[in-house]
């Protein structure tokens, strides 16, 4: 799907996770500031209890934004694995549970171009549903970053930006107040063309 965005005159494409569950509603789309793109992420995750509690798994995704110039400076002066401080961190709606986990960054000044979501299929009326549990980000120099979410469910296939485009935005589907709350179910990411 493609549409024109407020960001500039460039086209924005959206990629999204394979739908395993479809609970909750889609919230606002948020985008990196003009001229910056996604190079890393951080997850908010509720640890699986394996008891009678209502586990929610993945509650939120935060994307780290930076300009190509800032990424290049960090790479050239501090090496390919030096962390780049984000100029911005963006997210869509985030669930109420869990803790913030590690920050993951594409190495060598590279940026994010794709995603995979780990989701658990519906468990039936008598069992606890968690929906999404973890995230992978594909970097444009071939590396795949796997987040430190939970291990329930299966990985979707990769959803990749069109050639030459970089991830620049996010929208999440979150289930709140429910008898069996699942928090994050699906994610869409916007792909923008660098100038």
Secondary structure, DSSP 8 states (H G I E B T S, - for coil): -EEE-SSSSSEEEEEE---S---SEE---EE--TTEEEEEEEEEE-----SSS----EEEEEEEEEEHHHHHHHHHHH-TT-----SEEE-S---S--EEEEEEE-STT--EEEEEEEE-----TTS----EEEEEEEETTS-EEE-S----SEE---EE--TTEEEEEEEEEEE-SSTT--EEEEEEEEEEE--
